[in-house]
């Protein structure tokens, strides 16, 4: 068996081993997205926070100088830089990644709230089917890294009850990296699609 095939199999096994963490982050994202969208029709406070976060997001996009005239290659590079920054922050932020996940879910629900649903689907789905799983996996990798480090620290202590519930598995740290790299791959694909397909749809609309 070649090294490449072995690594692919290990990545697949890592995804299976940590499926509960991935399910948790995925459920959290979609739960927050749906709940925020429903409550936004009732709460002025949520709409205010949505407008605030969306305004900051628009200012960030504007700072990159993106316009309809921006070439696809430059757009892909900008999107990729932003996506990879989020992935790294999620991974190194560990537990904080869940807050980044929630913020992104809330922002997306606000964009849907202020948009025409059809246009939203046309502009989000092409790259979103890769970008959202990438976000979920990068957040999952951060949580797995946190658990691995926490269990490693606890394994060095003499507190037996804690050791019982936080069993250290050496493979967790490697698995966190494997899942992180899968998220990177999906972010790259999402950036290419957003810089080409989504850009074309946006200009067409």
C-alpha positions in Angstrom: 0.0 0.0 0.0 1.4 3.4 -1.0 1.9 6.2 1.5 -0.8 8.3 -0.3 -3.4 5.6 -0.1 -2.6 5.0 3.5 -3.0 8.7 4.4 -6.4 8.8 2.5 -7.6 5.8 4.5 -6.4 7.4 7.7 -8.3 10.5 6.9 -11.4 8.6 6.3 -10.9 6.7 9.6 -10.3 10.0 11.4 -13.6 11.3 10.1 -15.4 8.2 11.3 -13.6 8.2 14.7 -14.7 11.8 15.4 -18.1 11.7 13.7 -19.9 12.7 17.0 -17.8 15.9 17.2 -18.5 16.6 13.5 -22.2 15.9 14.0 -22.2 18.3 17.0 -20.6 21.2 15.1 -22.8 20.5 12.1 -26.0 20.5 14.2 -24.9 23.6 16.0 -24.3 25.5 12.8 -27.7 24.6 11.2 -29.6 24.9 14.5 -28.3 28.5 15.0 -28.9 29.3 11.3 -32.6 28.2 11.4 -33.3 29.5 14.9 -31.8 32.9 14.1 -33.7 33.2 10.9 -37.0 32.4 12.6 -36.4 34.7 15.6 -35.1 37.5 13.4 -38.7 38.0 12.2 -39.7 38.7 15.8 -36.8 40.3 17.5 -35.5 43.8 16.7 -32.5 43.1 18.8 -31.4 40.2 16.7 -32.0 42.3 13.6 -29.8 45.0 15.1 -27.0 42.5 15.8 -27.4 41.1 12.3 -27.1 44.5 10.8 -24.0 45.2 12.9 -22.2 42.0 12.0 -23.2 42.3 8.4 -21.9 45.9 8.3 -18.5 44.8 9.7 -18.4 42.0 7.1 -19.2 44.5 4.2 -16.5 46.9 5.5 -14.0 44.0 5.5 -14.9 43.1 1.9 -14.7 46.7 0.9 -11.2 46.9 2.4 -10.0 44.3 -0.2 -11.2 46.6 -3.0 -13.5 43.9 -4.5 -15.8 45.0 -7.3 -17.5 43.5 -10.4 -14.3 44.3 -12.4 -12.1 42.3 -10.1 -10.6 39.4 -12.0 -11.4 35.8 -11.0 -7.8 35.0 -10.1 -7.5 38.0 -7.7 -11.0 37.2 -6.3 -10.0 33.6 -5.7 -6.8 34.6 -4.0 -8.6 37.1 -1.7 -11.4 34.6 -0.8 -8.8 31.8 -0.3 -6.8 34.0 2.1 -9.9 34.8 4.1 -11.1 31.2 4.2 -7.7 29.9 5.2 -7.4 32.5 7.9 -10.7 31.3 9.4 -9.6 27.7 9.2 -6.3 28.4 11.1 -8.1 30.5 13.7 -10.7 27.7 14.2 -7.9 25.1 14.6 -5.7 27.1 16.9 -8.6 28.7 18.7 -9.8 25.3 19.7 -13.0 25.8 21.9 -13.3 29.4 20.5 -14.0 27.8 17.1 -17.6 27.1 18.2 -18.2 30.8 18.7 -16.8 31.6 15.2 -19.1 28.8 13.8 -22.2 30.4 15.6 -21.3 33.9 14.4 -21.0 32.6 10.8 -24.3 30.8 11.0 -26.0 33.9 12.4 -24.5 36.1 9.7 -25.7 33.7 7.0 -29.2 33.7 8.5 -29.2 37.5 8.4 -28.1 37.6 4.8 -31.0 35.2 4.0 -33.4 37.5 6.0 -32.5 40.6 4.0 -32.2 38.8 0.6 -34.5 37.4 -2.0 -34.5 33.6 -1.2 -33.9 32.6 -4.8 -31.0 35.0 -5.2 -29.6 33.8 -1.9 -29.7 30.2 -3.1 -28.1 31.1 -6.4 -25.3 33.1 -4.8 -24.6 30.9 -1.8 -25.3 27.2 -2.8 -22.6 26.8 -5.5 -19.7 27.4 -3.2 -21.6 27.0 0.1 -21.9 23.2 -0.4 -18.2 23.1 0.1 -17.6 26.1 2.3 -20.1 25.3 5.0 -18.7 21.7 5.5 -15.2 23.2 5.5 -16.2 25.6 8.3 -17.8 22.7 10.2 -14.8 20.5 9.8 -12.3 23.2 10.7 -14.3 23.9 13.9 -14.4 20.2 14.6 -10.6 19.9 14.2 -10.2 22.7 16.8 -12.4 20.9 19.3 -10.6 17.6 18.7 -7.3 19.4 19.2 -8.6 20.9 22.4 -9.7 17.5 23.7 -6.4 15.9 22.8 -4.4 18.5 24.6 -6.8 18.5 27.6 -6.6 14.7 27.9 -2.8 14.8 27.6 -2.6 17.2 30.5 -5.0 15.2 32.6 -3.1 12.0 31.8 -0.1 13.5 33.5 -2.0 14.3 36.7 -2.7 11.9 39.6 -6.4 12.6 39.7 -7.8 9.2 38.8 -11.5 10.2 38.4 -10.5 12.7 35.7 -8.4 10.1 33.9 -11.5 7.9 33.8 -13.5 10.4 31.8 -10.7 12.0 29.8 -8.8 9.1 28.4 -5.8 10.3 26.4 -5.6 9.0 22.8 -2.4 9.8 21.1 -4.1 9.6 17.7 -6.4 12.5 18.5 -3.8 15.1 17.8 -2.9 13.6 14.5 -6.6 13.2 13.7 -7.2 16.9 14.4 -4.6 17.7 11.7 -6.1 15.3 9.2 -9.6 16.8 9.6 -8.1 20.3 9.5 -6.4 19.5 6.1 -9.7 18.2 4.7 -11.3 21.5 5.7 -8.5 23.3 3.9 -9.1 21.3 0.7 -12.8 22.1 0.8 -12.1 25.8 1.5 -9.8 25.8 -1.6 -12.5 24.3 -3.8 -15.1 26.7 -2.4 -12.8 29.7 -3.1 -12.4 28.6 -6.7 -16.1 28.1 -7.2 -16.9 31.4 -5.5 -14.4 33.3 -7.6 -15.7 31.9 -10.9 -19.2 30.4 -10.8 -20.6 32.6 -8.0 -19.0 35.7 -9.6 -20.6 34.9 -13.0 -24.0 34.4 -11.3 -23.6 37.7 -9.4 -22.8 39.6 -12.6 -25.6 37.9 -14.4 -28.1 38.9 -11.6 
